[in-house]
């Protein structure tokens, strides 16, 4: 399958790698299929690219590369919807908002993207935990740039 991307031009993807958001991502509920693409310069970052809309992309970072103590409980509905059987099936990412410098950029720790890496089902989960910010500066998490 050929996908037009915002950052990498047209690329061919294996359809088995498509990540499925049953209800889309909040604000983009109609878009349900995405692909994760690595950012070569910095392996901590990835691009979550819509397979349908070239300009619908999100920069993601593996939360545990920036926040070692990050922890939350998935509700039963999410576990059921994503068909999670074991914790090791889960990958958790934060959406990054890029600013002028990497240090000025922020990560949304309040609404992580949870992906079941076994079946590629995913969901953005909104946490009720006040300990996590929507715009957590990357500089406060040790990322410089």
N, C-alpha and C positions, 0 to 999 in steps of 0.2 A: 504494500500500500504506500502511495506517495503522499506525503504531508508537507504543506507549505508552512514554514516556521518563521517566526519573527527574527531569530538570531542566526539560524543556520541555513537559510534558503530552503530549497526543496530537498527533502531527504526521503529515502525509502525505509520503512519500518516493518518489522515483523508484527502482524496483527495480534499475535499471542502476547505481545508486550503492552498492549493497550490497557490502561488503568480505567476502571469503570466506577464512576460516581453515580449511584442509582438516582439520587435527587439533585445532581449537579453540585456546584459549589455555591454557597450563599452569595447572592447577587448575580450568579450565572447559572441558574437552575436548569436552563435549557441545554447547557453543554454538559454532556455526560461522559465523553471519552477524551482521555488525555494520554500523553506519553511522557515519560521521564527521560530527559536528555542530559548527559553530564556536561559540566562546564570544564573544559580542558585545563584552563589556567589554575583552577582551584577546585580540587576534587571534593571539598566540603559542600560546594554549591551544585545544584542541579536546576534545570529548567523544566517546569511542568507546562507542557505545550498542548493546547487543544488540537485535536485531530481535524477539526472542522474550520476553526477560525484562526487564521494566520497570526493575528495580533493579540490573541488571548493567551497570554503566558504569565506564569508566576515564577519568580526566583525562589527556590527552596533551599533550606539548609537542614541537614540532619541535626535534630535538636540536641542529641547527646554529644555532638562535637563542640557545642557551645555552652551547654548547661548540664553538667554531669549529674546534678542532683534533681533534675526535672522528673517529676513523678505525678501521676494521676490515675484514677481508676476509670476504666471504660464501663459505661452503663451496659446493662444486659441487652438492651435494644440494639446498641452498636455492635456488640459482640455477635449477636444473632444475625444482624444485617450483613456484616462482613464475613460471617461464617468462620470466626476465629476459634481455633481449637487449642492452640498453644501460643504462649507469649512470644516464642522465637519466630513466629510467622509475621510479627508486626514490625513495620518501619514507621517512624514518626518524624515528621518534618515541620518546620516553621516556615511560613511565608515571609520573605524578606522584602522590605521596601527600600529600594536603593536611593541614596541621596548623593550629594557631590563627592563624598569620600566614603569608603567602606566603613570607617570608624563612625561616621555620622548616620549610617544606615541603621534600620531597626528590624527586629524580628517579632512576629506575632506569636508570643508564647501562650496567649489566651485562647487561641483557636487553631490547634495543630491539625495537620493533615495526617490521618492514620491510614496506612495501606496494609492490607493483608497481602504479603508477598507471595503467598501460595496460589491465590486465585485472582489477584489484581483487582480486588474490590476495595474501594476507598471511600472515605468520608472526612469532611472537615468537622471536627468536634469542637463545640463551644463549651469551654470550662467555666464553672461557677467559682473558681478559686481566685481570690483576690491577690494571691501571691504572684500571679503571672500577669504581665502587662501586654497590651495590644501592640504597643510600640516600645519594645525593650531595646535600648541602644546596643548595637553590636560591640561598641567600645567597652561597655560595662560588663560584657561577657568575654573580654580578652581578645577580641578581634581588632586588629589595627589595619590601617591602610588609607 
